[in-house]
Amino acid sequence: MNKLKLGIAALGLSAVLAAGSASAGINWTQPTTLFEDDDLDAVYVVNNGVLVPDTDNLIDIGHVLISVFELNNAGGHSVLPDELTGVLGIQVLNMTDPDAFGRVDMIFTSYTGGLNAILALGGTTSETVTGGEAGGGALAAMWLDPNPDLDISADNVVDNTISCNTMGQCIDQAVDGELWEVDGFTGDNGTPTGDEFWFALGVLRNTSLVLDAEPSFELGAVNAGLSILYNGTGRDLALNSIGCSTFAPLFCNDDGFVDVIGAGSIKGGKGLSDTLIEDGFVATSDFDLQKKPIPEPGVLALLAAGLLGLGAAQRRHRKAKGV
């Protein structure tokens, strides 16, 4: 019986923690929360100040990489019944010479034309990220939508069941909720400062080869350390939450920490429809983000109560055994 009481107390404590995290709509876990996503990736060039799909099939300095993404899992739980989606735009700032296998290392900055110019590629939605919510250094914006409509997983690519057929449609489906967060760089003119970074290692420069590869085939690694420019998540997030020294020591120029850490893999785009390819899409990717939520006072109070209850049960258990 005493063992049963201990089990019930422990179960009650886990329920308290689960209830506290679920109350916010996203499953925030301590000390960090991992967000996992699916991406569709396109390559654009700037032609007379206008973004147009790349047709040379060769990534170069100044090219703009655009991603439409869906963060479908948070803290080990599905985001459903809501949908957390976003749009990313980064510009190639520097690139090493390709190795014998045609792979390159790249360093990225924010697109000089601004994230709003990328969002303007949407077909019917005039969504913008303005003022202090973005600034010149916004790289990615996310929206929380109670009506899921974007479906762009690797399985969708393979099965040809992607929910959008053009860049405009994909962006529209990604921005049709409430602005949730904007991440990017805080330096002058949208450049990284302090410990912020975005780089890729060993990526195939020839995008036609990327397009011919299976979505299960990894074609390069990506790492990012960003600042939160706008927080509409409903949670206080710890500043300087994760050390850049763990992931990118060469980019550590300040206290060694960033607000958001990201890592992932570029993968093949084989199976993308002709219309998506015409709109510049060449790859899929799997990119995960880590954030550190500050525990809410209510959750801390529930946790304390649960620990007190567990402690009392343990004392009764020891007393019953004569300890």
C-alpha positions as CSV (number, residue, x, y, z in Angstrom):
1,M,0.0,0.0,0.0
2,N,2.8,2.4,0.9
3,K,4.5,1.7,-2.4
4,L,1.2,2.4,-4.2
5,K,1.0,5.8,-2.4
6,L,4.5,6.7,-3.4
7,G,3.6,5.8,-7.0
8,I,0.5,7.9,-6.9
9,A,2.4,10.9,-5.4
10,A,5.0,10.6,-8.2
11,L,2.3,10.3,-10.8
12,G,0.6,13.4,-9.4
13,L,3.8,15.3,-9.6
14,S,4.3,14.4,-13.3
15,A,0.7,15.4,-14.0
16,V,1.3,18.8,-12.4
17,L,4.3,19.4,-14.6
18,A,2.4,18.3,-17.7
19,A,-0.6,20.4,-16.9
20,G,1.6,23.5,-16.4
21,S,3.3,23.1,-19.7
22,A,0.2,22.2,-21.7
23,S,-1.7,25.3,-20.4
24,A,0.3,27.6,-22.7
25,G,-0.8,25.8,-25.9
26,I,2.8,24.7,-26.7
27,N,4.4,21.9,-24.8
28,W,7.2,23.9,-23.1
29,T,9.7,21.7,-21.3
30,Q,12.5,22.5,-18.8
31,P,15.2,23.4,-19.0
32,T,15.0,23.7,-22.8
33,T,12.3,23.0,-25.3
34,L,13.1,21.4,-28.6
35,F,11.1,22.4,-31.7
36,E,11.3,20.1,-34.7
37,D,10.3,21.0,-38.2
38,D,10.0,20.2,-41.9
39,D,11.2,22.6,-44.5
40,L,11.0,23.4,-48.2
41,D,14.0,25.3,-49.5
42,A,14.4,27.5,-52.5
43,V,17.2,29.5,-54.1
44,Y,16.6,33.0,-55.4
45,V,18.7,35.7,-57.0
46,V,18.3,39.5,-56.8
47,N,17.6,40.9,-60.3
48,N,17.4,44.8,-60.3
49,G,16.2,44.7,-56.7
50,V,13.6,42.0,-57.4
51,L,13.7,38.4,-56.1
52,V,13.5,35.8,-58.8
53,P,14.1,32.1,-58.8
54,D,17.7,31.1,-59.6
55,T,18.1,29.4,-63.0
56,D,21.8,28.8,-63.1
57,N,21.6,25.8,-60.6
58,L,24.7,27.1,-58.8
59,I,24.7,28.8,-55.4
60,D,26.9,31.9,-55.2
61,I,27.6,34.8,-52.9
62,G,24.6,37.2,-52.8
63,H,22.0,34.4,-53.5
64,V,19.0,34.3,-51.2
65,L,17.9,31.1,-49.6
66,I,14.2,31.0,-48.8
67,S,12.5,28.4,-46.6
68,V,8.9,27.7,-45.8
69,F,8.8,25.6,-42.6
70,E,6.4,23.9,-40.2
71,L,7.4,23.4,-36.6
72,N,5.3,20.3,-36.0
73,N,6.6,19.1,-32.7
74,A,7.4,20.9,-29.5
75,G,8.9,19.4,-26.3
76,G,8.3,15.9,-27.7
77,H,4.6,16.5,-28.4
78,S,2.7,17.3,-31.6
79,V,1.7,21.0,-32.0
80,L,-1.7,19.8,-33.2
81,P,-4.5,20.9,-33.1
82,D,-2.7,24.2,-33.8
83,E,-0.1,24.8,-36.5
84,L,3.2,26.6,-36.0
85,T,4.7,27.7,-39.3
86,G,7.1,30.3,-40.7
87,V,9.1,31.8,-43.4
88,L,12.9,32.2,-43.5
89,G,15.2,34.3,-45.7
90,I,19.0,34.4,-45.6
91,Q,21.6,35.7,-48.0
92,V,25.0,34.1,-48.8
93,L,27.6,36.4,-47.3
94,N,30.7,34.3,-47.9
95,M,31.6,31.0,-49.3
96,T,34.7,28.8,-49.4
97,D,36.0,27.1,-52.6
98,P,34.3,23.8,-53.3
99,D,36.2,20.6,-52.5
100,A,36.7,17.6,-54.7
101,F,33.0,16.6,-54.2
102,G,31.6,20.0,-55.1
103,R,30.7,20.9,-51.6
104,V,31.1,24.3,-50.0
105,D,31.0,26.0,-46.6
106,M,28.8,29.2,-46.4
107,I,28.2,32.0,-44.0
108,F,24.9,33.8,-44.1
109,T,23.5,37.2,-43.2
110,S,20.0,38.6,-43.4
111,Y,18.6,39.5,-46.9
112,T,19.4,43.2,-47.6
113,G,15.9,43.7,-49.0
114,G,14.4,42.6,-45.7
115,L,12.1,39.8,-44.7
116,N,9.0,41.7,-45.9
117,A,10.2,41.5,-49.5
118,I,10.3,37.7,-49.1
119,L,6.9,37.6,-47.5
120,A,5.6,39.7,-50.4
121,L,6.2,36.6,-52.6
122,G,3.0,35.3,-51.1
123,G,0.2,35.1,-53.6
124,T,-2.8,36.4,-51.7
125,T,-1.7,37.4,-48.2
126,S,-0.1,40.8,-47.6
127,E,1.5,39.8,-44.3
128,T,4.3,41.9,-43.1
129,V,6.6,42.0,-40.1
130,T,7.1,45.6,-39.2
131,G,9.1,48.0,-37.0
132,G,10.5,46.7,-33.8
133,E,9.1,43.3,-34.5
134,A,11.7,42.7,-37.2
135,G,14.1,45.5,-37.9
136,G,16.7,45.0,-40.6
137,G,18.0,41.8,-39.2
138,A,14.9,39.6,-39.2
139,L,15.7,36.2,-40.7
140,A,12.7,34.1,-39.7
141,A,9.1,34.8,-38.6
142,M,6.7,32.3,-37.2
143,W,2.9,32.3,-36.9
144,L,0.5,30.2,-34.7
145,D,-2.6,29.1,-36.5
146,P,-5.6,27.3,-35.0
147,N,-6.6,26.0,-38.5
148,P,-3.7,23.8,-39.9
149,D,-3.3,23.9,-43.7
150,L,0.4,23.7,-44.4
151,D,1.6,20.1,-45.0
152,I,5.2,19.9,-46.4
153,S,6.9,16.9,-44.7
154,A,9.4,14.7,-46.6
155,D,6.7,12.1,-46.8
156,N,4.5,14.6,-48.6
157,V,7.3,15.3,-51.1
158,V,7.7,11.6,-51.8
159,D,4.0,11.0,-52.0
160,N,3.4,14.2,-54.0
161,T,0.8,15.4,-51.5
162,I,2.3,18.8,-50.5
163,S,-0.5,21.2,-49.6
164,C,0.8,24.1,-51.8
165,N,1.9,24.2,-55.4
166,T,3.7,27.5,-55.7
167,M,5.9,29.7,-53.5
168,G,3.0,32.1,-53.1
169,Q,0.6,29.4,-51.9
170,C,3.2,28.0,-49.5
171,I,3.9,31.4,-48.0
172,D,0.2,32.2,-47.6
173,Q,-0.4,28.9,-45.8
174,A,2.6,29.7,-43.5
175,V,1.6,33.2,-42.4
176,D,-2.2,32.9,-42.0
177,G,-2.1,32.8,-38.2
178,E,-1.0,35.2,-35.4
179,L,2.6,36.4,-35.4
180,W,4.3,34.3,-32.7
181,E,8.0,35.0,-32.9
182,V,10.7,36.8,-35.0
183,D,14.3,35.8,-34.9
184,G,17.4,37.3,-36.4
185,F,20.5,39.4,-36.1
186,T,20.8,42.6,-34.0
187,G,23.8,44.3,-35.7
188,D,23.7,47.4,-37.9
189,N,22.1,46.8,-41.3
190,G,21.0,43.3,-40.2
191,T,24.4,41.9,-39.6
192,P,25.2,39.4,-36.9
193,T,26.7,40.8,-33.7
194,G,28.0,39.4,-30.5
195,D,27.5,35.6,-30.6
196,E,24.9,35.4,-33.4
197,F,25.7,33.2,-36.4
198,W,24.2,31.2,-39.3
199,F,26.5,28.9,-41.4
200,A,26.4,25.7,-43.4
201,L,29.1,23.1,-43.8
202,G,29.6,20.7,-46.7
203,V,26.6,21.8,-48.8
204,L,26.4,20.8,-52.5
205,R,26.7,24.0,-54.5
206,N,25.1,22.5,-57.6
207,T,21.4,22.7,-56.8
208,S,20.5,20.4,-59.7
209,L,22.3,17.6,-57.8
210,V,20.4,18.5,-54.7
211,L,17.1,18.4,-56.6
212,D,17.9,14.9,-57.8
213,A,18.7,13.5,-54.3
214,E,16.2,11.7,-52.2
215,P,14.6,13.6,-49.2
216,S,16.2,11.1,-46.9
217,F,19.7,11.9,-48.2
218,E,21.7,14.5,-46.1
219,L,23.6,17.0,-48.2
220,G,25.1,19.3,-45.6
221,A,24.9,20.6,-42.0
222,V,23.4,23.9,-40.8
223,N,23.9,25.7,-37.5
224,A,22.5,29.0,-36.3
225,G,22.5,31.2,-33.2
226,L,19.9,33.9,-33.2
227,S,18.4,36.7,-31.1
228,I,14.7,36.9,-30.5
229,L,13.5,40.2,-32.1
230,Y,9.8,39.8,-31.2
231,N,8.3,37.4,-28.7
232,G,4.6,36.7,-29.0
233,T,4.8,33.2,-27.6
234,G,3.1,34.1,-24.3
235,R,6.1,32.8,-22.4
236,D,9.1,34.6,-21.0
237,L,12.2,33.1,-22.6
238,A,15.6,33.2,-21.0
239,L,18.0,35.5,-22.6
240,N,21.4,34.1,-23.5
241,S,19.9,30.7,-23.0
242,I,22.4,28.4,-24.8
243,G,26.1,28.9,-25.2
244,C,27.4,29.4,-28.8
245,S,30.7,28.0,-27.6
246,T,29.1,24.6,-27.7
247,F,28.2,24.8,-31.4
248,A,30.2,27.6,-33.0
249,P,33.2,28.8,-30.9
250,L,34.6,30.8,-33.8
251,F,31.6,33.0,-33.7
252,C,31.7,33.7,-30.0
253,N,32.5,37.4,-29.7
254,D,30.6,38.5,-26.6
255,D,29.3,36.5,-23.6
256,G,29.1,33.2,-25.5
257,F,25.4,32.9,-25.5
258,V,22.4,33.3,-27.9
259,D,18.6,33.3,-27.4
260,V,17.9,30.5,-29.9
261,I,20.1,27.7,-31.1
262,G,19.3,25.9,-34.4
263,A,20.8,22.9,-36.1
264,G,19.8,20.7,-39.0
265,S,20.5,19.1,-42.3
266,I,19.9,20.0,-45.9
267,K,18.3,17.1,-47.8
268,G,17.3,16.2,-51.3
269,G,14.4,17.6,-53.2
270,K,13.5,14.6,-55.4
271,G,9.8,14.4,-55.8
272,L,9.1,18.2,-55.8
273,S,6.4,19.1,-58.3
274,D,7.3,21.0,-61.5
275,T,5.4,24.1,-60.3
276,L,7.4,24.2,-57.0
277,I,10.7,23.7,-58.9
278,E,9.8,26.6,-61.3
279,D,9.3,28.8,-58.2
280,G,12.9,28.0,-57.1
281,F,12.4,25.1,-54.7
282,V,15.3,22.6,-54.8
283,A,15.6,20.9,-51.4
284,T,14.0,19.8,-48.2
285,S,15.5,20.1,-44.8
286,D,15.2,19.1,-41.2
287,F,15.9,21.9,-38.8
288,D,15.5,21.9,-35.0
289,L,15.4,24.9,-32.6
290,Q,16.1,25.0,-28.9
291,K,14.7,27.6,-26.5
292,K,14.8,28.0,-22.8
293,P,11.5,29.0,-21.2
294,I,11.5,30.7,-17.8
295,P,9.2,28.6,-15.5
296,E,5.9,30.3,-14.8
297,P,5.1,31.2,-11.1
298,G,2.0,29.0,-11.2
299,V,4.0,26.0,-12.4
300,L,6.7,26.6,-9.8
301,A,4.0,26.7,-7.1
302,L,2.4,23.5,-8.3
303,L,5.9,21.9,-8.5
304,A,6.6,22.9,-4.9
305,A,3.2,21.5,-3.8
306,G,3.9,18.2,-5.7
307,L,7.4,17.9,-4.1
308,L,5.9,18.5,-0.7
309,G,3.3,15.8,-1.3
310,L,6.0,13.4,-2.5
311,G,8.2,14.2,0.5
312,A,5.3,13.5,2.9
313,A,4.5,10.2,1.2
314,Q,8.2,9.2,1.5
315,R,8.2,10.1,5.2
316,R,5.1,8.0,5.8
317,H,6.7,5.2,3.9
318,R,9.8,5.3,6.0
319,K,7.8,5.5,9.2
320,A,5.7,2.5,8.3
321,K,8.9,0.5,7.8
322,G,10.2,1.7,11.1
323,V,13.1,3.6,9.6
